[in-house]
């Protein structure tokens, strides 16, 4: 028997009143956030799909064995072969198994996209919070620098950098990460400007709290909704930009590959009727980007304080 039931017997409270008291129990914040996220069916479907894609790309090659690195062996295979029992999605114009190629390219696209997105959100969050909270001349100078960066066409900048320098995987991650945070910084700065004017922040300042303490204890926790949302979109953007570079022929150097490079190769063969070289990959790629965006929308609602119970 619960404590509330004992109280009901002791005080002769009506059973319906007991149920009301139970309903009024405080629900942990993490459970409230989980409940909000679970109500978004598209987000649940997106998470399920992303998990399946991750298993497909990272675990699939352990069971579906294909050559994806030895060009000499690939050249001895049949080029542009139709789907068959030997090659479930056929082969591409280089003789590589297409299904295995999607797995292999997905490992690079997803890994590079997530790492670049992580760098993007870390740099953008720090820059935006410092600029918005410190304010004054510091904010003005930092924003003018940011405006100068934003005036440069982003894709053109990436193409220029990859044309001048190497195209190693490490360089891809660093360049996409350190050049993709500009828009994120403006969003986080807006949160910092708003939060520093609120009563509890001004009270902490009046009590002598240091700026870094206020940023860590007040600005960051109350900006987590936008930070998490921007982080998910940053990962999707990084995957898109990596694929765009690959589509333009500036992606990962062969025999390594990414989804953008595969799409570029597939479009050159689609006129010959080799549909398996583009349509399956295009479907996987589009659904990955859309799923990440749906998850970002759901996380924005999940971390929205106004949707939590008091």
Secondary structure, 3 states (H helix, E strand, C coil): CCHHHHHHHHHCCCHHHHHHHHHCCCCCHHHHHHHHHHCCHHHHHHHHHHHHHHHHHHCHHHCCCCCCCCHHHHHCCCCCCCCCCCCCCCECCCCCEHHHHHHHHHHHHHHHHHHHHHHHHHHHHHHHHHHHHHCHHHHHHHHHHHHHHHCCCHHHHHHHHHHHCCCCHHHHHHHHHHHCCHHHHHHHHHHHHHHCCCHHHHHHHHCCCCHHHHHHHHHHHHCHHHHHHHHHHHHHHHHHHHHHHHHCCCCCCCCCCCHHHHHHHHHCCHHHCCHHHCHHHHHHHHHHHHHHHHHHHHHHHHCCHHHCCC
